């Protein structure tokens, strides 16, 4: 584990966790990121079925909405597409991870790097809410770049 990763984990470990949650927001995000990096479709279970996933495109200076899905649709898409993502070796990594407690939810912002498509999404955002004894992803904003950066 790098010093930067340790520093991030220490700083976000100070976020409050509801007494009924056994999984912390940082544990959810860390597991999510590791499973995504390993092309393990099990990370789909981190999404709430009614989550809102918004995928934006960016070309030149313009940003536009490409598609929106609920969590159930997104989970299905992840399971179907992960073998293709793995075949193309499009590894996703995160840096500059920040977490903010907004009362009932935790907002995660990060730089999301797509190695296969050679871009960094600096507007990546997740919203986590406690559900039972863990947290679930209830909202995600992804920006994909239409211009190749390879």
N, C-alpha and C positions, 0 to 999 in steps of 0.2 A: 504494500500500500504506500503510495507516494505521500510526501509531506503535505501537499496541497489537498489530497483526498482526506487525510487525517484532520487537517484544519477545518475543512468543510463539515466533516462529520461531527467534530467537536462543537462547532458553532451552531449547527442545526439540532444537536442533541439537547439544546436548551429549550426547544419548543415544548410547550405543555402538551401532555397526552391525557385525554379523558381517562378517568379511573377504570372504566369498563373495557378499554382497548388494550389488548396484549401486544399488538403490532404498532410500532411507532411509524410516523410518516416517513422518516428517513430510512427505516428498514424496508418499507414498501417500495420507495423509490430506488433504493440500492438493489433490491431483488429484481425489480422491473427492469432496470438498466442492464444488469448482468444477464438476465434471461433473454432480453432483446439482443444484446451483443453476441450471445451464444446461439441465436436463431431458434430459441426454444419457444414454441407457440403457447406454452403454459402461462406466459405473462399476460395473455388475453384475459385470464380469470381475475386480473387486478381491476378490470373495468366493471362498473355497475351496468346492469342491462339497460338502464335508461340514461346512461351517460350521453353527453353531446360531444361529438368529435367533429371539429371543423378543420378542413384542409384548404389552405390558401395557396395560390400560386403567385410567383413573382417573376416578372419578365421586364427587363429594363428597369424603369422606376415605378412601374405599376404593380399593385397588389390586388388580387381579386379572389373571390370565393370559388373554389373548384367543386367541393362537395361537402355535405354534412351527413353524418350517420349517427344512429343511436348506438349504445354500447353493445346491444345484442348483435346488430348488423356488423359492427366493427370486429367483434370477437370472431364471427364467422369468416370475415375477410382475412383476419390475421391467420387463422388456421389454414385457410386455402392458399394464401400467398406466401407464407413463410418458407416453404420449400424453394420457391422461385427466388426469393430474396437471398436465401442461403447459397443457391446455385450461382448467383451473380456476385456473391461475396460482398454485398452492400452492408458493411458493418456500421452500426449506429453507436456513437459514443456521446457522452455528455460532459460538459465542463462549465465552469462559472455557475454552479448550482446554488440557488438561493431559495430559502423557504420562509414564508411569512404566514403568521397566524392571523386569520381574518375573523376570529370569533368562532364561527361554526365550521370553518373550513381552513385548509392549508393551501396556499398558492405556491406552486413550485415554478420557478423560471430557470431556464438553462440555455446554454448554447448547445444545439443538437447537431452533431457532425455526421454527414452521410459520406462514408469513404468511397462508395461505388459511384455516387453521383457528384462527388467533389464539391460540396457546398456545406456551409454552416448556417443553420437556422437560428438566428439570434433572437427570434420572437417566440420561441417555444415556451408553452405554458401548460401546466397541469393543475387541476383543482382536485384536492383530496378531501373526502369527508369521512368521519367515523361511521361505521355501520357494524353494529354488534361488537365483536371483539377485535376488529381490524379496521383498516381504512380501505376505501375504494376510490378509483378514479371516476369522477363524475363529469369532468370536462377536460378536453384536450384541444389545444390549438397548435397546428403544424403548418409551417410554410415550406413549400417546395420551390426550388428555383428551376425555371424553365430553360434558362441559358446554362449551358455546360460550363463548369468551372474546372474541368480536368485539363 
